[in-house]
Amino acid sequence: MRDEVRVLFNGSPITERMANLERKMVEEAKSLDEGVLLTKDIAELCDYFEQKYKMNVPRLKESDIKVDYGEVNVHIRDLFSSSGSHVLVDGTAITFFIPFEGEAILLLCRPRYHSGDLPSGKVLDNELALIYSARVLDKRMVDEAFDRDLRAVRRHLEQLQASADQHSSSLRSHALSIIEQRPPGCTAIVISRKVSGIPFGDEQTRRKPIS
């Protein structure tokens, strides 16, 4: 993935990734040892599953964008060829490196809804590279293309974030429903730490078997 220019937001559907993560969460939640159910707070368990199986949509660090210029070979149509073939000539490339925090793979996932043209770029570990090359580059046209592509990236990330928020809510709700199906011999005794001042994890805040 590092050295390949790809169409962004055009891979596997985000809904497929959400379903896979939720399936794994359900499998783990259902396999919880009874001892864990007896000694862990419900909110703590829900937090654990939400954090482990949520999606971290990339957050662009636009204030740290860097630009690199370089020489490349570009394809142009061979005017002397009757077959319409192309030849390689010297050209220039401008690359915008956009740092981000989050899961790089999500830049390739397809949102629920597409809106407008999809930009292309290289997805690195913690940077998105948008590359523009030509035999002769016009700076104004490059700036316009970059602004257009950056808006498209933002728009699609917003759509992915909406799905990620829905996914987190579903994870928590699903985990809670599974956890609450605890063994009949258990009951939850939860005392608010803010009210009681009891440290989190104290015996009085844990679920205990009914004697």
C-alpha positions, 0 to 999 in steps of 0.5 A: 500500500505504501508505494501505490497510488490508489483511488481513495474511499473505493475499497471494501464497504465501511459497513462490512468492516463494522459488521466484522468488528461487531461480530468479533466483539460479540464472540469475545463478550459471549466467551467471558469467564463467569469470574469476570462477570462477577468481578468487573463493573458493567460500565468498565466492560462496556468501555473495554469493548467499545475502545477495543472494537471501535473505528478510529477514523483518520483526523487530518493535521492540516496545519502540518502539511508539507510539499515536495517537488521532484522529477518524474517520468510522465506518459504523453500521447505519441503524436507520430504514432497511428496507434495512439500509443504513449511515450515517457518524457521528463516531467515534474511532480508536486506531492502534498503530504498530509499527516493524520492520526487514526487508522490508515486503512479507513482511507480506502474504505467505501462510505455508505454514500459517495458524494462527488469524484473520488481523489487518488493518493498514496496511503502511508502509515501516518500520512496521505500523499496527494500527487500531481504530475505533468510535463509542465505544471501550472501552479495555479492549476495544481493548487486548485486540484489540491484544494478540490481533492482535500475537500473531497477527502474531508467530506468522505472522512465526515461520512466515515465518522458518522458511521464510526459514531453509530458503530461505537453506539451499537457496540456499547448497546450490544455489549451491554445486552450480552453482559446483562445476560449474566448467570442467574446467581449474580446481581449487580451492586453498583455504587456511584464513586462520585456519591460514595467516594469508593475507589473504582474496583472496590468490592462494594462496586462489583457484582456479587453472587446472591447468597 
